[in-house]
Amino acid sequence: MTDDATRSVDLRQHAEEIAQAGARAPSHHNAQPWAFRVLPGAVEVHADRSRRLPVADPEDRQLFVGVGAAVYGVRLALAVLGLRPVVRLARDDARPDLAATVMASGQADPARPAEWAHSADPAADSAADSAEARRHRELGHRQTVRGPFTDEPLPSSLQAELASEVDEEGAIGRTKWDAPEIDGAAFLNGATGLQAGDIVRARVVHADEYDVWGEAVEVS
């Protein structure tokens, strides 16, 4: 699904910054097991199995955890271009290394231009920025810490902040008539505070042959 705002932004013109954002992701032993293909309206994120660690990660679990983190970096890169990123998990037997496609599915904030410059006042920027813009800037500060873990608990304020960040990711459900473990999933962007069994009316923003992506309209 595209609109005029999406078509006005050719992601290929931003390929370098998109790839850099994805490549800032953490990975097991810093293997960086990903590759990106930037298309006009979407970004494919592939697993680079030439970088797999057969001894430390024989099932490739950590490989795909790292690829998932790279997908998140790509999402942030599209968000700071003023676009709404929608992630479609890959189910293509002919392309087993394709992990996900991040699609530009419309403009995230019509009142904000596709790209914006920061002012000289960081406080003003912080107040005006979206959460995605702030997280995108933090990608440049990410680093691997190889020191040992301590037994000290995380401060309660930090625990609450981390929980809030996770809750913002949305919810995954099924359409009312789907059968568990057979039919596809319904991904609800930004739907927080939902409980198992909640019935949600949603507006569909994208669909493929398996799954649908939507925005919650009403919860009952």
C-alpha positions, 0 to 999 in steps of 0.5 A, a space after each residue: 500500500 502506497 500513497 503520494 507521500 510515499 512515492 515522493 521519497 525514493 529510498 534508494 536515494 537514502 540507501 547509505 543512511 538506511 544501511 548504516 542505521 541497520 548495521 548499528 545493530 548488536 550481534 553475537 560476537 559482532 558477526 554482523 550477519 545481515 545484508 540490505 537491499 534498498 528498493 524504491 519503496 521498501 528495504 529487504 533485510 537478508 541473513 548473511 549466512 557466510 557470517 554464521 557461527 556454527 560452533 557458538 550458534 549452531 541453530 542460527 538463533 543468535 544470527 536471526 536475533 541480530 538480523 531482527 535488531 538490524 530490521 529495527 534500525 531500518 525501521 528507525 531510518 524510515 521513520 526519520 524520513 517521515 515515513 511509516 515503516 511496516 515490517 513484513 516477515 519473509 515466508 519465501 522458500 525460494 529466498 530462504 535468507 530473506 528475513 523481512 521486508 520493511 515497507 514505507 507505507 505512507 507518511 508518519 506525520 503529514 505535518 512534518 516534512 520528510 526530512 527535518 533539520 535540528 535546531 541549535 536548541 537541543 531541548 527544543 529538539 527533544 520536545 519536538 522529536 518523535 520517539 523514533 527520531 530520538 532512538 535513531 540518534 541513539 544508534 550512534 552511541 550503541 557499543 558492545 560491553 564485554 565486561 562481566 554482569 554484576 548482581 546489582 538490580 537495575 534501578 526501578 525507574 530504568 525498569 519502568 522506562 524499558 517496559 514502556 519502550 517494549 509496550 509501545 511496539 504494539 500487539 499481535 493477534 488473529 482475525 476473528 475467524 482465523 484458526 491458531 497455528 494455521 492462518 496468518 497473524 494480524 499485527 497492530 502497530 502501536 496498540 498497547 495495553 491489550 489483554 489476551 482475548 480482547 476484540 479489536 476493530 482495526 483499520 488495515 494498512 497493509 496485507 499480503 497472502 498470509 498476514 495483515 497489518 493495521 491500526 487499532 480503532 476500537 477495543 472491546 
